[in-house]
Amino acid sequence: MIKGFRHTGIVVHNLEKVCDFYVSLGFSIKSQALEKGAFIDQVTGLKNVNLKWIKMNLPDGTLLELLKYDSPKLPLIKEKQIANKYGVSHMAFTVNKINDFCKEVVNSGGSIVNIPALTNNKKFKVVYCHDVEGNLFEAVEII
């Protein structure tokens, strides 16, 4: 059965812009590649896949994979992801100094959904954010 969590993948429109955003928040680039051919077609269940990916990690080993499909393409939807959308809702990261983190998100082109909220047990501050393409993520500071 499941032995561990491997990574989170996000399909993006502008790979370099989204990569720069996550680098500004503390990720570093681990590897990147172009992929096409029978293997990636089989894995994705799509035909004639041509994509570029960048794998990024945090010092604790957390892995994020950004994927840019050159084919097949879907139309870009320019809406910020909402929290109750079916499917994957969000990623969550533990951060230090959540207020400073929020400033960096905005300075890097992202946005903040809520001011940091203190949990009922007063052990965490939590904020939802959007990256530069509207993907939802959560930042949590342990008090």
N, C-alpha and C positions, 0 to 999 in steps of 0.2 A: 504494500500500500504506500501512501505518501510518506516520504522520508524527510522532506523539507520544502521550503519555499524557494523557488529558483529565481524568478524575476517578474517584473511587470513590463508589458509592452504597450506602447502608445503609437498609433498610426497618426502621422503628422503631415501637414501640407508643406511647411518650410522647415526642413530638417536642421539647417544651420542655425536659424533663429531660435528654435526650440532648444537645441543643444546649448547654445550660448546662455539661454535663460537658466537651465538647470546647472550649468557650470557656475553661474553667478551665485547659486544657492548652496554650492558645496560639492557637487558631483564632479568627478573627473572622467575623462574619456579613457575607456579600457581598450576597446577595439572597434573597428568599423570595417564594413565590407559591402560589396555589391553581390546580389544573388539573383540568379535566374536559372531556369532549366528544370529538368524532371523532378529533382528532389524538392525544391521549394513549391513547385506546382502540386506535388503530392501532399506535402505537409499542409498547405493552405487550402487545398481543395479548389483552387482557382487555376485558370489556364493562362499560359504566356506571362507568368509573373516576372516582373523586373523590378527589383527593389534595392534600396540602400538602407543599411541599418547602422546605428551607432549604439554600442553598449557602454553604459556609464555606471560608475559605482561610487558609493560613499565609503568613508574610512571603515565603517563597520561591516562592509561587504555587501550591503544592499545593492542590488543590480536593477538598473532601469534600461530598457531597450526601446529606442526610438526607431520607427520604421517609416520610410518614405516610399510609397508605391508609385513607380513611374507607369506601370501597367499591371493589371487593369486599373484604370482610374475611376474614382467616384467623384461626383461634384462636391465642392467644398461647401460645407454648411457653416456659416459664420454666426453661430449661436453659442453662448456660454452654456456649458453642461449644467443641468440642474440636478440637485441632490437626489431626487426621487425617480430619476430616469431608470427604466428597466435595464438590466445588464450590470456591468461593472460601474459602481458608483464613484469611487475615488481611491486615491492612494493616501496613505497617512505617513507623516515623517515626525520623528521626535526632534525638537529644536531647542536651542538655548535662546534666551532673551527674545521671546515671541514678538514683542513690539518692534525690536530692531529687525527681526526677520520679515515682518510685514512691510516695513519701509523698503527693504531690499527687493521684495516681490514687486512692489509698485515701481521702484526705480528701474527694475529690469524689464518692465513692460507688462507684468501681470496685474492682477487686481485682487482685492480683498472682498469677500462676501459679507463678513461680519467683523465687528471689533472683537478682540480676544474675549472669550466668555469663560468664566470660572465655573468648573463643574460643581454640582451640588455637594459633593464630598470635599470640595476645596483642595483637591490634590493636583488638578490639571487646569491649564488654560488652553482653550481650543479655538482655532480659527479655520474657516474654509477659505480657499483661495482659488483663483484661476490662473493657469499659465498663459503664455502669450497667444495660444490658439484656443483658449477657453476650456481646456481640460481641468476638471475639478480635482483638487487635492486638499488634504487637511494637515495642519501643523499643530503639534501638541507640545506644550512645555510642561515638564514635571515640576511642581512647586516644591 
